[in-house]
Amino acid sequence: MSVDEVANKRNHHYATVLSDFDQGKVLWLEKDRTCDSLKRAYCQLSNASETVHTVTMDFWRPFEKATRETLPDASIVYDKFHLARLLNRAVENQRRQHRFGRT
């Protein structure tokens, strides 16, 4: 399963999206991007706690919290886009420190 958010209007109005990672299908859309919105979305899926073993998501803490509380046996895998961005920032910070002599 995959969890993400989409902007449904300008000014930071979001919706939480649950999708089947393997099939690339949207399973559920829930208003907002909060811990509670993801919990509500999980409740819409029958037997989610028994059938979902892995959830991919970005580093949004409310999504992580909702997943750990609702699907405690599921593994969380952070998506490669956000992970690569964090790693690139860390490398760039180290490069700048080395370049300007701040080690």
Stockholm file with secondary structure:
# STOCKHOLM 1.0

chainA/1-103         MSVDEVANKRNHHYATVLSDFDQGKVLWLEKDRTCDSLKRAYCQLSNASETVHTVTMDFWRPFEKATRETLPDASIVYDKFHLARLLNRAVENQRRQHRFGRT
#=GR chainA/1-103 SS CEEEEEEEETTTEEEEEEEETTTTEEEEEEEBSSHHHHHHHHHHSTTHHHHCCEEEECSCHHHHHHHHHHCTTSEEEECHHHHHHHHHHHHHHHHHHHHTTCC
#=GC SS_cons         CEEEEEEEETTTEEEEEEEETTTTEEEEEEEBSSHHHHHHHHHHSTTHHHHCCEEEECSCHHHHHHHHHHCTTSEEEECHHHHHHHHHHHHHHHHHHHHTTCC
//
